[in-house]
Structures are given as structure tokens and as C-alpha cells.
Amino acid sequence: MLYIDPLECIDCDACIPECPVEAIFPEKEVPERWISYVQLNAERSAALKETGHITDKQLPLPGPGCTSRRET
């Protein structure tokens, strides 16, 4: 999961088309089923900012329009 610091974000939306799984939304347009992730994102980005690094990197899951299969 990519965390975006809501305190640093300037709402330019440049990250939206770059997301390979189409999982980034403007805060006011987050689908209802994903609303809980807004708070999780804020908490995790703050925690990672304190440590200065991310400890785990995973391959992204396929997005809604993806036709290729994820290699494991």
C-alpha cells in the first residue's frame, strides 16, 4: 500500500493516473467502502515519516482494467 501524507499533499492529483491499480482518489471522492482507509493512510504516513523509511515492499495487485496476471 502506498501512503500519501495528507498534510504534505497539495491536491494536484498527479498521483491518480500514476497508480497502477487505480486506488487513489481525491479525498472527497473516496468510495464509501474505502473510507476507513483515509484514516489508516493518515496514521501510517505519519508513522512512516517518524521512522524515515518503509520496511516492506510488495508487488501491486492488478487494477480493474488489468489483463495481465501478477507473477509470484
PDB file of N, CA, C, O and CB in Angstrom:
ATOM      1  N   MET A   1       0.844  -1.176   0.000  1.00  0.00           N
ATOM      2  CA  MET A   1       0.000   0.000   0.000  1.00  0.00           C
ATOM      3  C   MET A   1       0.890   1.241   0.000  1.00  0.00           C
ATOM      4  O   MET A   1       1.869   1.317   0.743  1.00  0.00           O
ATOM      5  CB  MET A   1      -0.961  -0.003   1.220  1.00  0.00           C
ATOM      6  N   LEU A   2       0.548   2.178  -0.815  1.00  0.00           N
ATOM      7  CA  LEU A   2       1.247   3.456  -0.866  1.00  0.00           C
ATOM      8  C   LEU A   2       0.541   4.406   0.079  1.00  0.00           C
ATOM      9  O   LEU A   2      -0.683   4.526   0.037  1.00  0.00           O
ATOM     10  CB  LEU A   2       1.295   4.032  -2.318  1.00  0.00           C
ATOM     11  N   TYR A   3       1.291   5.080   0.926  1.00  0.00           N
ATOM     12  CA  TYR A   3       0.715   6.054   1.844  1.00  0.00           C
ATOM     13  C   TYR A   3       1.066   7.452   1.357  1.00  0.00           C
ATOM     14  O   TYR A   3       2.215   7.730   1.013  1.00  0.00           O
ATOM     15  CB  TYR A   3       1.223   5.827   3.296  1.00  0.00           C
ATOM     16  N   ILE A   4       0.078   8.321   1.330  1.00  0.00           N
ATOM     17  CA  ILE A   4       0.268   9.704   0.914  1.00  0.00           C
ATOM     18  C   ILE A   4       0.001  10.581   2.126  1.00  0.00           C
ATOM     19  O   ILE A   4      -1.088  10.539   2.699  1.00  0.00           O
ATOM     20  CB  ILE A   4      -0.670  10.085  -0.290  1.00  0.00           C
ATOM     21  N   ASP A   5       0.981  11.369   2.517  1.00  0.00           N
ATOM     22  CA  ASP A   5       0.841  12.225   3.694  1.00  0.00           C
ATOM     23  C   ASP A   5      -0.188  13.310   3.401  1.00  0.00           C
ATOM     24  O   ASP A   5       0.055  14.174   2.559  1.00  0.00           O
ATOM     25  CB  ASP A   5       2.208  12.853   4.096  1.00  0.00           C
ATOM     26  N   PRO A   6      -1.341  13.280   4.087  1.00  0.00           N
ATOM     27  CA  PRO A   6      -2.374  14.280   3.801  1.00  0.00           C
ATOM     28  C   PRO A   6      -1.969  15.693   4.207  1.00  0.00           C
ATOM     29  O   PRO A   6      -2.551  16.663   3.720  1.00  0.00           O
ATOM     30  CB  PRO A   6      -3.652  13.906   4.506  1.00  0.00           C
ATOM     31  N   LEU A   7      -0.983  15.826   5.086  1.00  0.00           N
ATOM     32  CA  LEU A   7      -0.510  17.151   5.490  1.00  0.00           C
ATOM     33  C   LEU A   7       0.453  17.740   4.461  1.00  0.00           C
ATOM     34  O   LEU A   7       0.618  18.958   4.389  1.00  0.00           O
ATOM     35  CB  LEU A   7       0.170  17.075   6.857  1.00  0.00           C
ATOM     36  N   GLU A   8       1.088  16.880   3.669  1.00  0.00           N
ATOM     37  CA  GLU A   8       2.047  17.320   2.649  1.00  0.00           C
ATOM     38  C   GLU A   8       1.415  17.398   1.253  1.00  0.00           C
ATOM     39  O   GLU A   8       1.905  18.118   0.383  1.00  0.00           O
ATOM     40  CB  GLU A   8       3.243  16.371   2.619  1.00  0.00           C
ATOM     41  N   CYS A   9       0.341  16.664   1.052  1.00  0.00           N
ATOM     42  CA  CYS A   9      -0.316  16.608  -0.259  1.00  0.00           C
ATOM     43  C   CYS A   9      -0.847  17.987  -0.640  1.00  0.00           C
ATOM     44  O   CYS A   9      -1.466  18.671   0.175  1.00  0.00           O
ATOM     45  CB  CYS A   9      -1.468  15.572  -0.253  1.00  0.00           C
ATOM     46  N   ILE A  10      -0.597  18.390  -1.894  1.00  0.00           N
ATOM     47  CA  ILE A  10      -1.075  19.698  -2.362  1.00  0.00           C
ATOM     48  C   ILE A  10      -2.293  19.544  -3.275  1.00  0.00           C
ATOM     49  O   ILE A  10      -2.687  20.494  -3.951  1.00  0.00           O
ATOM     50  CB  ILE A  10       0.049  20.446  -3.105  1.00  0.00           C
ATOM     51  N   ASP A  11      -2.882  18.360  -3.294  1.00  0.00           N
ATOM     52  CA  ASP A  11      -4.097  18.086  -4.073  1.00  0.00           C
ATOM     53  C   ASP A  11      -3.939  18.398  -5.554  1.00  0.00           C
ATOM     54  O   ASP A  11      -4.851  18.939  -6.179  1.00  0.00           O
ATOM     55  CB  ASP A  11      -5.251  18.881  -3.519  1.00  0.00           C
ATOM     56  N   CYS A  12      -2.792  18.060  -6.110  1.00  0.00           N
ATOM     57  CA  CYS A  12      -2.564  18.307  -7.537  1.00  0.00           C
ATOM     58  C   CYS A  12      -3.106  17.171  -8.403  1.00  0.00           C
ATOM     59  O   CYS A  12      -3.245  17.324  -9.616  1.00  0.00           O
ATOM     60  CB  CYS A  12      -1.071  18.495  -7.806  1.00  0.00           C
ATOM     61  N   ASP A  13      -3.412  16.030  -7.777  1.00  0.00           N
ATOM     62  CA  ASP A  13      -3.963  14.841  -8.443  1.00  0.00           C
ATOM     63  C   ASP A  13      -2.982  14.163  -9.401  1.00  0.00           C
ATOM     64  O   ASP A  13      -3.393  13.298 -10.174  1.00  0.00           O
ATOM     65  CB  ASP A  13      -5.207  15.220  -9.200  1.00  0.00           C
ATOM     66  N   ALA A  14      -1.707  14.528  -9.373  1.00  0.00           N
ATOM     67  CA  ALA A  14      -0.717  13.921 -10.269  1.00  0.00           C
ATOM     68  C   ALA A  14      -0.523  12.433  -9.979  1.00  0.00           C
ATOM     69  O   ALA A  14      -0.150  11.679 -10.878  1.00  0.00           O
ATOM     70  CB  ALA A  14       0.619  14.650 -10.146  1.00  0.00           C
ATOM     71  N   CYS A  15      -0.764  12.002  -8.756  1.00  0.00           N
ATOM     72  CA  CYS A  15      -0.569  10.596  -8.389  1.00  0.00           C
ATOM     73  C   CYS A  15      -1.694   9.703  -8.902  1.00  0.00           C
ATOM     74  O   CYS A  15      -1.489   8.502  -9.079  1.00  0.00           O
ATOM     75  CB  CYS A  15      -0.461  10.462  -6.880  1.00  0.00           C
ATOM     76  N   ILE A  16      -2.870  10.261  -9.143  1.00  0.00           N
ATOM     77  CA  ILE A  16      -4.035   9.462  -9.525  1.00  0.00           C
ATOM     78  C   ILE A  16      -3.794   8.654 -10.800  1.00  0.00           C
ATOM     79  O   ILE A  16      -3.996   7.440 -10.775  1.00  0.00           O
ATOM     80  CB  ILE A  16      -5.239  10.364  -9.713  1.00  0.00           C
ATOM     81  N   PRO A  17      -3.375   9.263 -11.912  1.00  0.00           N
ATOM     82  CA  PRO A  17      -3.155   8.456 -13.114  1.00  0.00           C
ATOM     83  C   PRO A  17      -1.919   7.553 -13.026  1.00  0.00           C
ATOM     84  O   PRO A  17      -1.771   6.634 -13.831  1.00  0.00           O
ATOM     85  CB  PRO A  17      -3.023   9.363 -14.311  1.00  0.00           C
ATOM     86  N   GLU A  18      -1.043   7.802 -12.070  1.00  0.00           N
ATOM     87  CA  GLU A  18       0.170   7.001 -11.931  1.00  0.00           C
ATOM     88  C   GLU A  18      -0.072   5.702 -11.155  1.00  0.00           C
ATOM     89  O   GLU A  18       0.752   4.789 -11.216  1.00  0.00           O
ATOM     90  CB  GLU A  18       1.246   7.817 -11.239  1.00  0.00           C
ATOM     91  N   CYS A  19      -1.174   5.608 -10.438  1.00  0.00           N
ATOM     92  CA  CYS A  19      -1.449   4.419  -9.626  1.00  0.00           C
ATOM     93  C   CYS A  19      -1.795   3.240 -10.528  1.00  0.00           C
ATOM     94  O   CYS A  19      -2.768   3.310 -11.278  1.00  0.00           O
ATOM     95  CB  CYS A  19      -2.602   4.688  -8.627  1.00  0.00           C
ATOM     96  N   PRO A  20      -1.005   2.141 -10.470  1.00  0.00           N
ATOM     97  CA  PRO A  20      -1.239   1.011 -11.368  1.00  0.00           C
ATOM     98  C   PRO A  20      -2.515   0.231 -11.061  1.00  0.00           C
ATOM     99  O   PRO A  20      -2.964  -0.554 -11.895  1.00  0.00           O
ATOM    100  CB  PRO A  20      -0.071   0.081 -11.309  1.00  0.00           C
ATOM    101  N   VAL A  21      -3.102   0.427  -9.896  1.00  0.00           N
ATOM    102  CA  VAL A  21      -4.317  -0.308  -9.538  1.00  0.00           C
ATOM    103  C   VAL A  21      -5.529   0.605  -9.377  1.00  0.00           C
ATOM    104  O   VAL A  21      -6.566   0.185  -8.865  1.00  0.00           O
ATOM    105  CB  VAL A  21      -4.093  -1.082  -8.256  1.00  0.00           C
ATOM    106  N   GLU A  22      -5.392   1.856  -9.815  1.00  0.00           N
ATOM    107  CA  GLU A  22      -6.486   2.824  -9.782  1.00  0.00           C
ATOM    108  C   GLU A  22      -7.117   2.922  -8.396  1.00  0.00           C
ATOM    109  O   GLU A  22      -8.339   2.884  -8.252  1.00  0.00           O
ATOM    110  CB  GLU A  22      -7.547   2.448 -10.806  1.00  0.00           C
ATOM    111  N   ALA A  23      -6.258   3.050  -7.370  1.00  0.00           N
ATOM    112  CA  ALA A  23      -6.718   3.055  -5.986  1.00  0.00           C
ATOM    113  C   ALA A  23      -6.570   4.412  -5.298  1.00  0.00           C
ATOM    114  O   ALA A  23      -6.801   4.516  -4.093  1.00  0.00           O
ATOM    115  CB  ALA A  23      -5.967   2.020  -5.207  1.00  0.00           C
ATOM    116  N   ILE A  24      -6.193   5.443  -6.036  1.00  0.00           N
ATOM    117  CA  ILE A  24      -6.030   6.765  -5.436  1.00  0.00           C
ATOM    118  C   ILE A  24      -7.184   7.644  -5.910  1.00  0.00           C
ATOM    119  O   ILE A  24      -7.473   7.735  -7.103  1.00  0.00           O
ATOM    120  CB  ILE A  24      -4.641   7.400  -5.810  1.00  0.00           C
ATOM    121  N   PHE A  25      -7.834   8.289  -4.941  1.00  0.00           N
ATOM    122  CA  PHE A  25      -8.976   9.150  -5.226  1.00  0.00           C
ATOM    123  C   PHE A  25      -8.789  10.473  -4.509  1.00  0.00           C
ATOM    124  O   PHE A  25      -8.148  10.522  -3.459  1.00  0.00           O
ATOM    125  CB  PHE A  25     -10.306   8.477  -4.800  1.00  0.00           C
ATOM    126  N   PRO A  26      -9.344  11.559  -5.066  1.00  0.00           N
ATOM    127  CA  PRO A  26      -9.396  12.790  -4.272  1.00  0.00           C
ATOM    128  C   PRO A  26     -10.194  12.477  -3.000  1.00  0.00           C
ATOM    129  O   PRO A  26     -11.142  11.694  -3.046  1.00  0.00           O
ATOM    130  CB  PRO A  26     -10.052  13.989  -5.090  1.00  0.00           C
ATOM    131  N   GLU A  27      -9.821  13.077  -1.874  1.00  0.00           N
ATOM    132  CA  GLU A  27     -10.438  12.706  -0.595  1.00  0.00           C
ATOM    133  C   GLU A  27     -11.963  12.805  -0.617  1.00  0.00           C
ATOM    134  O   GLU A  27     -12.641  11.980  -0.004  1.00  0.00           O
ATOM    135  CB  GLU A  27      -9.896  13.586   0.508  1.00  0.00           C
ATOM    136  N   LYS A  28     -12.496  13.778  -1.297  1.00  0.00           N
ATOM    137  CA  LYS A  28     -13.953  13.940  -1.347  1.00  0.00           C
ATOM    138  C   LYS A  28     -14.638  12.935  -2.258  1.00  0.00           C
ATOM    139  O   LYS A  28     -15.866  12.855  -2.276  1.00  0.00           O
ATOM    140  CB  LYS A  28     -14.295  15.330  -1.802  1.00  0.00           C
ATOM    141  N   GLU A  29     -13.853  12.157  -3.023  1.00  0.00           N
ATOM    142  CA  GLU A  29     -14.427  11.190  -3.957  1.00  0.00           C
ATOM    143  C   GLU A  29     -14.084   9.740  -3.602  1.00  0.00           C
ATOM    144  O   GLU A  29     -14.265   8.845  -4.427  1.00  0.00           O
ATOM    145  CB  GLU A  29     -13.950  11.492  -5.359  1.00  0.00           C
ATOM    146  N   VAL A  30     -13.594   9.503  -2.390  1.00  0.00           N
ATOM    147  CA  VAL A  30     -13.261   8.139  -1.975  1.00  0.00           C
ATOM    148  C   VAL A  30     -14.554   7.324  -1.893  1.00  0.00           C
ATOM    149  O   VAL A  30     -15.494   7.737  -1.214  1.00  0.00           O
ATOM    150  CB  VAL A  30     -12.505   8.133  -0.597  1.00  0.00           C
ATOM    151  N   PRO A  31     -14.619   6.175  -2.572  1.00  0.00           N
ATOM    152  CA  PRO A  31     -15.828   5.346  -2.488  1.00  0.00           C
ATOM    153  C   PRO A  31     -16.122   4.959  -1.029  1.00  0.00           C
ATOM    154  O   PRO A  31     -15.204   4.759  -0.233  1.00  0.00           O
ATOM    155  CB  PRO A  31     -15.669   4.071  -3.360  1.00  0.00           C
ATOM    156  N   GLU A  32     -17.381   4.861  -0.703  1.00  0.00           N
ATOM    157  CA  GLU A  32     -17.822   4.579   0.667  1.00  0.00           C
ATOM    158  C   GLU A  32     -17.109   3.359   1.262  1.00  0.00           C
ATOM    159  O   GLU A  32     -16.727   3.376   2.432  1.00  0.00           O
ATOM    160  CB  GLU A  32     -19.333   4.357   0.693  1.00  0.00           C
ATOM    161  N   ARG A  33     -16.932   2.313   0.469  1.00  0.00           N
ATOM    162  CA  ARG A  33     -16.316   1.092   1.013  1.00  0.00           C
ATOM    163  C   ARG A  33     -14.840   1.267   1.368  1.00  0.00           C
ATOM    164  O   ARG A  33     -14.273   0.425   2.063  1.00  0.00           O
ATOM    165  CB  ARG A  33     -16.455  -0.037   0.016  1.00  0.00           C
ATOM    166  N   TRP A  34     -14.213   2.345   0.902  1.00  0.00           N
ATOM    167  CA  TRP A  34     -12.796   2.583   1.181  1.00  0.00           C
ATOM    168  C   TRP A  34     -12.560   3.735   2.169  1.00  0.00           C
ATOM    169  O   TRP A  34     -11.411   4.084   2.438  1.00  0.00           O
ATOM    170  CB  TRP A  34     -12.068   2.873  -0.112  1.00  0.00           C
ATOM    171  N   ILE A  35     -13.618   4.321   2.704  1.00  0.00           N
ATOM    172  CA  ILE A  35     -13.493   5.474   3.608  1.00  0.00           C
ATOM    173  C   ILE A  35     -12.577   5.188   4.793  1.00  0.00           C
ATOM    174  O   ILE A  35     -11.830   6.074   5.209  1.00  0.00           O
ATOM    175  CB  ILE A  35     -14.865   5.887   4.118  1.00  0.00           C
ATOM    176  N   SER A  36     -12.611   3.987   5.346  1.00  0.00           N
ATOM    177  CA  SER A  36     -11.770   3.672   6.512  1.00  0.00           C
ATOM    178  C   SER A  36     -10.280   3.802   6.194  1.00  0.00           C
ATOM    179  O   SER A  36      -9.467   3.991   7.099  1.00  0.00           O
ATOM    180  CB  SER A  36     -12.068   2.254   7.011  1.00  0.00           C
ATOM    181  N   TYR A  37      -9.924   3.703   4.930  1.00  0.00           N
ATOM    182  CA  TYR A  37      -8.518   3.807   4.544  1.00  0.00           C
ATOM    183  C   TYR A  37      -7.994   5.242   4.595  1.00  0.00           C
ATOM    184  O   TYR A  37      -6.781   5.449   4.623  1.00  0.00           O
ATOM    185  CB  TYR A  37      -8.328   3.249   3.154  1.00  0.00           C
ATOM    186  N   VAL A  38      -8.883   6.232   4.607  1.00  0.00           N
ATOM    187  CA  VAL A  38      -8.448   7.622   4.705  1.00  0.00           C
ATOM    188  C   VAL A  38      -7.720   7.834   6.028  1.00  0.00           C
ATOM    189  O   VAL A  38      -6.634   8.413   6.056  1.00  0.00           O
ATOM    190  CB  VAL A  38      -9.653   8.590   4.581  1.00  0.00           C
ATOM    191  N   GLN A  39      -8.318   7.367   7.124  1.00  0.00           N
ATOM    192  CA  GLN A  39      -7.696   7.496   8.443  1.00  0.00           C
ATOM    193  C   GLN A  39      -6.452   6.613   8.545  1.00  0.00           C
ATOM    194  O   GLN A  39      -5.435   7.038   9.093  1.00  0.00           O
ATOM    195  CB  GLN A  39      -8.701   7.128   9.550  1.00  0.00           C
ATOM    196  N   LEU A  40      -6.526   5.390   8.023  1.00  0.00           N
ATOM    197  CA  LEU A  40      -5.364   4.488   8.044  1.00  0.00           C
ATOM    198  C   LEU A  40      -4.197   5.130   7.299  1.00  0.00           C
ATOM    199  O   LEU A  40      -3.062   5.081   7.772  1.00  0.00           O
ATOM    200  CB  LEU A  40      -5.720   3.109   7.411  1.00  0.00           C
ATOM    201  N   ASN A  41      -4.462   5.726   6.147  1.00  0.00           N
ATOM    202  CA  ASN A  41      -3.421   6.396   5.376  1.00  0.00           C
ATOM    203  C   ASN A  41      -2.764   7.501   6.194  1.00  0.00           C
ATOM    204  O   ASN A  41      -1.538   7.615   6.222  1.00  0.00           O
ATOM    205  CB  ASN A  41      -4.002   6.971   4.082  1.00  0.00           C
ATOM    206  N   ALA A  42      -3.583   8.317   6.861  1.00  0.00           N
ATOM    207  CA  ALA A  42      -3.043   9.421   7.669  1.00  0.00           C
ATOM    208  C   ALA A  42      -2.170   8.889   8.802  1.00  0.00           C
ATOM    209  O   ALA A  42      -1.091   9.422   9.060  1.00  0.00           O
ATOM    210  CB  ALA A  42      -4.188  10.281   8.246  1.00  0.00           C
ATOM    211  N   GLU A  43      -2.632   7.841   9.475  1.00  0.00           N
ATOM    212  CA  GLU A  43      -1.878   7.262  10.591  1.00  0.00           C
ATOM    213  C   GLU A  43      -0.574   6.634  10.123  1.00  0.00           C
ATOM    214  O   GLU A  43       0.477   6.867  10.720  1.00  0.00           O
ATOM    215  CB  GLU A  43      -2.721   6.218  11.315  1.00  0.00           C
ATOM    216  N   ARG A  44      -0.633   5.838   9.056  1.00  0.00           N
ATOM    217  CA  ARG A  44       0.562   5.135   8.578  1.00  0.00           C
ATOM    218  C   ARG A  44       1.576   6.106   7.975  1.00  0.00           C
ATOM    219  O   ARG A  44       2.780   5.935   8.165  1.00  0.00           O
ATOM    220  CB  ARG A  44       0.175   4.072   7.541  1.00  0.00           C
ATOM    221  N   SER A  45       1.104   7.123   7.249  1.00  0.00           N
ATOM    222  CA  SER A  45       2.064   8.073   6.677  1.00  0.00           C
ATOM    223  C   SER A  45       2.767   8.842   7.791  1.00  0.00           C
ATOM    224  O   SER A  45       3.957   9.138   7.676  1.00  0.00           O
ATOM    225  CB  SER A  45       1.357   9.054   5.709  1.00  0.00           C
ATOM    226  N   ALA A  46       2.054   9.168   8.863  1.00  0.00           N
ATOM    227  CA  ALA A  46       2.682   9.856   9.998  1.00  0.00           C
ATOM    228  C   ALA A  46       3.703   8.944  10.676  1.00  0.00           C
ATOM    229  O   ALA A  46       4.793   9.392  11.034  1.00  0.00           O
ATOM    230  CB  ALA A  46       1.613  10.311  11.019  1.00  0.00           C
ATOM    231  N   ALA A  47       3.357   7.669  10.854  1.00  0.00           N
ATOM    232  CA  ALA A  47       4.275   6.722  11.496  1.00  0.00           C
ATOM    233  C   ALA A  47       5.525   6.515  10.639  1.00  0.00           C
ATOM    234  O   ALA A  47       6.638   6.478  11.162  1.00  0.00           O
ATOM    235  CB  ALA A  47       3.572   5.371  11.745  1.00  0.00           C
ATOM    236  N   LEU A  48       5.342   6.381   9.328  1.00  0.00           N
ATOM    237  CA  LEU A  48       6.491   6.185   8.442  1.00  0.00           C
ATOM    238  C   LEU A  48       7.362   7.432   8.376  1.00  0.00           C
ATOM    239  O   LEU A  48       8.580   7.336   8.228  1.00  0.00           O
ATOM    240  CB  LEU A  48       6.022   5.805   7.040  1.00  0.00           C
ATOM    241  N   LYS A  49       6.749   8.581   8.482  1.00  0.00           N
ATOM    242  CA  LYS A  49       7.505   9.826   8.477  1.00  0.00           C
ATOM    243  C   LYS A  49       8.434   9.892   9.689  1.00  0.00           C
ATOM    244  O   LYS A  49       9.551  10.400   9.595  1.00  0.00           O
ATOM    245  CB  LYS A  49       6.553  11.035   8.463  1.00  0.00           C
ATOM    246  N   GLU A  50       7.967   9.377  10.826  1.00  0.00           N
ATOM    247  CA  GLU A  50       8.788   9.353  12.032  1.00  0.00           C
ATOM    248  C   GLU A  50       9.999   8.448  11.882  1.00  0.00           C
ATOM    249  O   GLU A  50      11.087   8.787  12.347  1.00  0.00           O
ATOM    250  CB  GLU A  50       7.961   8.905  13.215  1.00  0.00           C
ATOM    251  N   THR A  51       9.822   7.293  11.233  1.00  0.00           N
ATOM    252  CA  THR A  51      10.933   6.353  11.084  1.00  0.00           C
ATOM    253  C   THR A  51      11.825   6.708   9.900  1.00  0.00           C
ATOM    254  O   THR A  51      13.002   6.347   9.865  1.00  0.00           O
ATOM    255  CB  THR A  51      10.402   4.938  10.920  1.00  0.00           C
ATOM    256  N   GLY A  52      11.254   7.418   8.936  1.00  0.00           N
ATOM    257  CA  GLY A  52      12.036   7.817   7.778  1.00  0.00           C
ATOM    258  C   GLY A  52      12.191   6.764   6.708  1.00  0.00           C
ATOM    259  O   GLY A  52      12.963   6.952   5.768  1.00  0.00           O
ATOM    260  N   HIS A  53      11.467   5.642   6.828  1.00  0.00           N
ATOM    261  CA  HIS A  53      11.570   4.619   5.788  1.00  0.00           C
ATOM    262  C   HIS A  53      10.367   3.687   5.780  1.00  0.00           C
ATOM    263  O   HIS A  53       9.590   3.634   6.734  1.00  0.00           O
ATOM    264  CB  HIS A  53      12.839   3.813   5.973  1.00  0.00           C
ATOM    265  N   ILE A  54      10.235   2.960   4.687  1.00  0.00           N
ATOM    266  CA  ILE A  54       9.219   1.923   4.551  1.00  0.00           C
ATOM    267  C   ILE A  54       9.944   0.589   4.665  1.00  0.00           C
ATOM    268  O   ILE A  54      11.004   0.398   4.069  1.00  0.00           O
ATOM    269  CB  ILE A  54       8.424   2.045   3.183  1.00  0.00           C
ATOM    270  N   THR A  55       9.373  -0.325   5.425  1.00  0.00           N
ATOM    271  CA  THR A  55      10.079  -1.580   5.675  1.00  0.00           C
ATOM    272  C   THR A  55       9.699  -2.714   4.736  1.00  0.00           C
ATOM    273  O   THR A  55      10.502  -3.624   4.533  1.00  0.00           O
ATOM    274  CB  THR A  55       9.834  -2.010   7.070  1.00  0.00           C
ATOM    275  N   ASP A  56       8.520  -2.693   4.166  1.00  0.00           N
ATOM    276  CA  ASP A  56       8.079  -3.787   3.307  1.00  0.00           C
ATOM    277  C   ASP A  56       7.627  -3.259   1.954  1.00  0.00           C
ATOM    278  O   ASP A  56       6.882  -2.282   1.876  1.00  0.00           O
ATOM    279  CB  ASP A  56       6.946  -4.574   3.976  1.00  0.00           C
ATOM    280  N   LYS A  57       8.078  -3.907   0.894  1.00  0.00           N
ATOM    281  CA  LYS A  57       7.633  -3.550  -0.442  1.00  0.00           C
ATOM    282  C   LYS A  57       7.016  -4.783  -1.064  1.00  0.00           C
ATOM    283  O   LYS A  57       7.593  -5.870  -1.017  1.00  0.00           O
ATOM    284  CB  LYS A  57       8.804  -2.999  -1.313  1.00  0.00           C
ATOM    285  N   GLN A  58       5.838  -4.612  -1.651  1.00  0.00           N
ATOM    286  CA  GLN A  58       5.131  -5.728  -2.278  1.00  0.00           C
ATOM    287  C   GLN A  58       4.765  -5.335  -3.696  1.00  0.00           C
ATOM    288  O   GLN A  58       4.681  -4.148  -4.011  1.00  0.00           O
ATOM    289  CB  GLN A  58       3.862  -6.124  -1.468  1.00  0.00           C
ATOM    290  N   LEU A  59       4.548  -6.314  -4.547  1.00  0.00           N
ATOM    291  CA  LEU A  59       4.083  -6.051  -5.899  1.00  0.00           C
ATOM    292  C   LEU A  59       2.649  -5.536  -5.825  1.00  0.00           C
ATOM    293  O   LEU A  59       1.878  -6.005  -4.989  1.00  0.00           O
ATOM    294  CB  LEU A  59       4.177  -7.329  -6.787  1.00  0.00           C
ATOM    295  N   PRO A  60       2.271  -4.582  -6.681  1.00  0.00           N
ATOM    296  CA  PRO A  60       0.882  -4.109  -6.669  1.00  0.00           C
ATOM    297  C   PRO A  60      -0.056  -5.187  -7.191  1.00  0.00           C
ATOM    298  O   PRO A  60       0.328  -6.011  -8.022  1.00  0.00           O
ATOM    299  CB  PRO A  60       0.737  -2.828  -7.511  1.00  0.00           C
ATOM    300  N   LEU A  61      -1.281  -5.175  -6.699  1.00  0.00           N
ATOM    301  CA  LEU A  61      -2.307  -6.069  -7.202  1.00  0.00           C
ATOM    302  C   LEU A  61      -2.824  -5.522  -8.522  1.00  0.00           C
ATOM    303  O   LEU A  61      -2.742  -4.317  -8.761  1.00  0.00           O
ATOM    304  CB  LEU A  61      -3.458  -6.234  -6.178  1.00  0.00           C
ATOM    305  N   PRO A  62      -3.355  -6.381  -9.385  1.00  0.00           N
ATOM    306  CA  PRO A  62      -3.881  -5.896 -10.664  1.00  0.00           C
ATOM    307  C   PRO A  62      -5.047  -4.939 -10.452  1.00  0.00           C
ATOM    308  O   PRO A  62      -5.855  -5.130  -9.543  1.00  0.00           O
ATOM    309  CB  PRO A  62      -4.323  -7.071 -11.542  1.00  0.00           C
ATOM    310  N   GLY A  63      -5.134  -3.910 -11.290  1.00  0.00           N
ATOM    311  CA  GLY A  63      -6.229  -2.948 -11.213  1.00  0.00           C
ATOM    312  C   GLY A  63      -7.457  -3.469 -11.938  1.00  0.00           C
ATOM    313  O   GLY A  63      -7.415  -4.548 -12.530  1.00  0.00           O
ATOM    314  N   PRO A  64      -8.545  -2.720 -11.900  1.00  0.00           N
ATOM    315  CA  PRO A  64      -9.792  -3.160 -12.500  1.00  0.00           C
ATOM    316  C   PRO A  64      -9.706  -3.434 -14.000  1.00  0.00           C
ATOM    317  O   PRO A  64     -10.394  -4.324 -14.501  1.00  0.00           O
ATOM    318  CB  PRO A  64     -10.835  -2.143 -12.251  1.00  0.00           C
ATOM    319  N   GLY A  65      -8.883  -2.693 -14.714  1.00  0.00           N
ATOM    320  CA  GLY A  65      -8.782  -2.889 -16.155  1.00  0.00           C
ATOM    321  C   GLY A  65      -7.596  -3.738 -16.571  1.00  0.00           C
ATOM    322  O   GLY A  65      -7.309  -3.856 -17.763  1.00  0.00           O
ATOM    323  N   CYS A  66      -6.905  -4.330 -15.615  1.00  0.00           N
ATOM    324  CA  CYS A  66      -5.682  -5.084 -15.900  1.00  0.00           C
ATOM    325  C   CYS A  66      -6.012  -6.418 -16.568  1.00  0.00           C
ATOM    326  O   CYS A  66      -6.906  -7.142 -16.129  1.00  0.00           O
ATOM    327  CB  CYS A  66      -4.881  -5.321 -14.606  1.00  0.00           C
ATOM    328  N   THR A  67      -5.273  -6.732 -17.638  1.00  0.00           N
ATOM    329  CA  THR A  67      -5.489  -8.006 -18.323  1.00  0.00           C
ATOM    330  C   THR A  67      -4.319  -8.954 -18.103  1.00  0.00           C
ATOM    331  O   THR A  67      -4.402 -10.129 -18.462  1.00  0.00           O
ATOM    332  CB  THR A  67      -5.702  -7.777 -19.820  1.00  0.00           C
ATOM    333  N   SER A  68      -3.235  -8.464 -17.521  1.00  0.00           N
ATOM    334  CA  SER A  68      -2.084  -9.337 -17.276  1.00  0.00           C
ATOM    335  C   SER A  68      -2.194  -9.957 -15.889  1.00  0.00           C
ATOM    336  O   SER A  68      -2.850  -9.408 -15.003  1.00  0.00           O
ATOM    337  CB  SER A  68      -0.754  -8.553 -17.417  1.00  0.00           C
ATOM    338  N   ARG A  69      -1.563 -11.078 -15.711  1.00  0.00           N
ATOM    339  CA  ARG A  69      -1.582 -11.766 -14.421  1.00  0.00           C
ATOM    340  C   ARG A  69      -0.334 -11.382 -13.640  1.00  0.00           C
ATOM    341  O   ARG A  69       0.741 -11.212 -14.215  1.00  0.00           O
ATOM    342  CB  ARG A  69      -1.665 -13.312 -14.606  1.00  0.00           C
ATOM    343  N   ARG A  70      -0.481 -11.249 -12.357  1.00  0.00           N
ATOM    344  CA  ARG A  70       0.632 -10.918 -11.460  1.00  0.00           C
ATOM    345  C   ARG A  70       1.521 -12.126 -11.303  1.00  0.00           C
ATOM    346  O   ARG A  70       1.042 -13.228 -11.033  1.00  0.00           O
ATOM    347  CB  ARG A  70       0.121 -10.438 -10.081  1.00  0.00           C
ATOM    348  N   GLU A  71       2.820 -11.926 -11.470  1.00  0.00           N
ATOM    349  CA  GLU A  71       3.768 -13.011 -11.257  1.00  0.00           C
ATOM    350  C   GLU A  71       4.115 -13.096  -9.792  1.00  0.00           C
ATOM    351  O   GLU A  71       4.299 -12.068  -9.141  1.00  0.00           O
ATOM    352  CB  GLU A  71       5.035 -12.817 -12.101  1.00  0.00           C
ATOM    353  N   THR A  72       4.208 -14.307  -9.256  1.00  0.00           N
ATOM    354  CA  THR A  72       4.553 -14.508  -7.849  1.00  0.00           C
ATOM    355  C   THR A  72       5.903 -15.116  -7.711  1.00  0.00           C
ATOM    356  O   THR A  72       6.360 -15.358  -6.594  1.00  0.00           O
ATOM    357  CB  THR A  72       3.536 -15.374  -7.159  1.00  0.00           C
TER     358      THR A  72
END
